[in-house]
Amino acid sequence: MLARRGQYMFLAAGVVCLAFFSGPAQTLDRLDIQVRGEDEELTRAVNSASLLRSLQSQDQTDPQDLVAAARADYGRILAALYSRGHYSVIVRIAIDGREAADIRPLEVPTAISTITVVVDPGPAFTLGQTRIAPLAAGTELPKSFQGGSPAESAVVSDAVAASIRAWRNVGHAKAAVQDETVIADHSTARLDVDVALDPGPKLRFGPLTVDGEQRMRQERIIKICLLYTSPSPRD
């Protein structure tokens, strides 16, 4: 009986040791993010946008999470550099020498040692032709939305937003983008923008009803609403 019990205990210990040493080593030894050109602002932008850098700062080293973050970083880094006017961006993300985009979900390695991110931001683009039409009377576009200015994506989106807001301010509540053409000419580092708007019909308020009032009289609520929604004399 003692021999059998001793043999059992030995085998059990062997199973425990095997399980301990065969478990996946979830340790990321190195994350290297390189931005060619060594521009400090662009380097900060890339690091701030990177989910891989965020996971590293939180000591998150699960291979599934790292691969998912690497695949997401392609788009996040592109967006960060587009916002700074760089549209010829090349992003390479290697996980232990293998391109992250080529790793299928069922082929995720059990351990990851080194991840290298190499970003070539390319040249900074400037705006070329800029057109948004039709515009409501009195529309004020951002001053930076003109030929020769840095082609930051936020400048374009702000200009479109301002154009739509101007239409809505004069009663065209359904104003929206009808069509848009944005061409990045990589040979000249120029971004041409052509946006067509659909103002939609000019709408008017119908019957006004108030429900759920508790701390203010209904007549007062209606008066306040009419005060802020009445058309200006020029309308």
C-alpha positions in Angstrom: 0.0 0.0 0.0 2.8 2.4 0.8 4.5 1.7 -2.4 1.4 2.4 -4.4 0.6 5.6 -2.5 4.2 6.8 -3.1 4.0 6.0 -6.8 0.7 7.9 -7.1 2.2 10.9 -5.4 5.2 10.9 -7.7 3.0 10.7 -10.8 0.8 13.6 -9.5 3.8 15.7 -8.9 5.0 15.0 -12.4 1.6 16.2 -13.8 1.8 19.4 -11.8 5.3 20.1 -13.0 4.4 19.4 -16.6 1.4 21.8 -16.4 3.6 24.5 -14.9 6.3 24.4 -17.5 4.1 23.9 -20.5 1.9 26.9 -19.8 2.1 29.9 -22.3 4.7 32.5 -21.4 2.7 35.7 -21.7 5.7 38.1 -21.6 6.3 40.9 -24.1 10.0 41.5 -23.9 10.1 44.5 -26.2 7.8 47.0 -28.1 9.7 49.2 -30.5 7.9 52.0 -32.2 9.9 53.8 -34.8 8.7 56.9 -36.7 11.0 57.8 -39.7 12.1 61.4 -39.9 12.3 61.6 -36.1 9.7 64.3 -35.9 8.8 64.7 -32.2 5.2 65.7 -32.7 4.5 62.8 -35.1 6.2 60.4 -32.8 4.1 61.5 -29.9 1.0 61.3 -32.1 1.8 57.7 -33.1 2.5 56.6 -29.5 -0.6 58.2 -28.2 -2.7 56.5 -30.9 -1.2 53.0 -30.4 -3.2 50.5 -28.5 -0.1 48.4 -28.3 1.7 51.1 -26.3 -1.4 51.4 -24.1 -1.4 47.7 -23.3 2.3 47.7 -22.6 1.8 50.5 -20.1 -0.8 48.4 -18.3 1.3 45.3 -18.4 -1.2 43.5 -20.6 0.7 40.8 -22.5 -2.0 38.3 -23.5 -1.1 37.3 -27.1 -4.7 37.5 -28.3 -5.0 41.1 -26.9 -1.6 42.1 -28.4 -2.5 40.7 -31.9 -5.9 42.4 -31.8 -4.3 45.7 -30.7 -1.7 45.4 -33.5 -4.4 44.9 -36.1 -6.3 47.9 -34.8 -3.1 50.1 -34.7 -2.9 50.2 -38.5 -6.1 52.3 -38.7 -5.5 54.2 -35.5 -2.0 55.4 -36.6 -3.3 56.3 -40.1 -6.0 58.4 -38.5 -3.6 60.1 -36.2 -1.3 61.1 -39.1 -4.2 62.1 -41.4 -5.2 64.5 -38.8 -1.8 66.1 -39.1 -1.9 66.3 -42.9 0.1 63.1 -43.8 -1.6 61.0 -46.4 1.3 58.9 -47.8 1.7 56.9 -44.6 3.2 53.4 -44.5 2.7 51.3 -41.4 4.5 48.0 -40.7 3.8 46.0 -37.6 5.9 42.9 -37.1 5.1 40.4 -34.3 8.2 38.3 -33.8 9.1 39.0 -37.4 5.6 38.3 -38.8 3.4 41.0 -40.2 0.4 41.4 -37.8 -2.1 41.8 -40.6 -1.1 38.3 -41.9 -1.8 36.6 -38.6 -5.2 34.9 -38.7 -7.4 34.7 -35.5 -6.8 30.9 -35.2 -3.0 31.3 -35.7 -2.3 33.6 -32.8 1.0 32.5 -31.2 0.9 31.3 -27.6 3.7 33.8 -26.7 5.0 37.0 -28.1 8.5 38.3 -27.4 9.0 41.3 -29.7 6.8 43.7 -31.6 8.2 46.3 -33.9 6.2 49.1 -35.4 7.8 51.1 -38.2 5.9 54.2 -39.5 6.9 56.2 -42.5 4.7 59.3 -42.4 5.7 60.6 -45.8 5.4 64.3 -46.7 3.0 66.8 -45.1 0.2 67.6 -47.6 -1.2 71.0 -48.3 -4.7 71.8 -49.5 -5.2 72.4 -53.2 -8.7 73.1 -54.6 -11.3 73.5 -51.8 -15.0 73.6 -52.6 -18.1 73.1 -50.6 -21.4 74.0 -52.3 -24.0 75.3 -52.0 -23.4 77.4 -49.0 -26.0 79.2 -46.9 -25.8 83.0 -46.9 -23.4 84.2 -44.2 -21.6 80.8 -43.9 -18.2 81.3 -42.2 -15.7 78.5 -43.1 -12.5 78.0 -41.1 -9.8 80.3 -42.4 -7.4 77.4 -42.7 -9.7 75.8 -45.3 -8.0 77.3 -48.3 -5.4 76.3 -50.9 -1.9 76.2 -49.5 -2.9 75.5 -45.9 -1.9 72.3 -44.1 -4.3 69.6 -45.2 -5.2 68.4 -41.7 -8.2 66.1 -41.8 -9.8 68.1 -38.9 -9.8 71.2 -41.0 -11.8 69.5 -43.8 -14.3 68.0 -41.3 -14.7 71.3 -39.5 -15.4 73.1 -42.7 -18.1 70.6 -43.7 -19.6 70.7 -40.2 -19.7 74.5 -40.3 -21.4 74.5 -43.7 -24.1 72.0 -42.6 -24.6 74.0 -39.3 -25.1 77.2 -41.3 -27.9 75.6 -43.3 -29.6 74.2 -40.2 -29.4 77.6 -38.5 -31.6 79.0 -41.2 -34.2 76.3 -41.0 -32.8 73.5 -43.2 -32.8 70.9 -40.4 -32.1 68.0 -42.8 -29.1 69.5 -44.5 -26.4 66.9 -45.1 -23.6 65.9 -47.4 -24.8 64.7 -50.8 -21.5 63.7 -52.4 -17.8 64.2 -51.7 -14.6 63.8 -53.6 -11.3 64.0 -51.8 -8.2 63.4 -53.9 -4.8 63.0 -52.4 -2.1 63.6 -55.1 1.0 61.9 -53.8 3.2 63.3 -56.5 2.6 66.8 -55.4 1.5 66.2 -51.8 -1.7 68.0 -52.4 -5.2 67.3 -51.2 -8.2 68.5 -53.3 -11.6 68.6 -51.6 -15.0 68.9 -53.4 -18.1 68.5 -51.2 -21.7 68.8 -52.5 -24.3 69.6 -49.9 -28.0 68.9 -50.0 -29.7 71.6 -47.9 -33.1 69.8 -48.0 -36.4 71.7 -47.5 -36.8 74.6 -45.2 -38.8 73.3 -42.3 -41.3 75.0 -40.0 -42.4 74.2 -36.5 -45.8 72.4 -36.2 -48.0 72.3 -33.1 -46.0 72.7 -29.9 -47.0 70.4 -27.0 -45.4 70.2 -23.5 -45.4 67.1 -21.4 -44.0 66.2 -18.0 -43.6 69.8 -16.7 -43.4 69.9 -12.9 -41.4 73.0 -11.7 -42.4 75.5 -14.4 -45.8 76.5 -15.8 -46.6 75.2 -19.3 -47.1 78.7 -20.6 -43.7 79.8 -19.5 -42.0 76.8 -21.2 -43.8 77.6 -24.5 -42.7 81.2 -24.3 -39.1 80.2 -23.8 -39.2 77.8 -26.7 -40.7 80.4 -29.0 -38.1 82.9 -27.9 -35.2 80.7 -29.1 -36.9 79.3 -32.2 -38.4 82.4 -33.7 -36.9 83.3 -37.2 -34.7 86.3 -37.5 -36.0 89.3 -39.4 -34.0 88.4 -42.5 -35.8 85.1 -42.8 
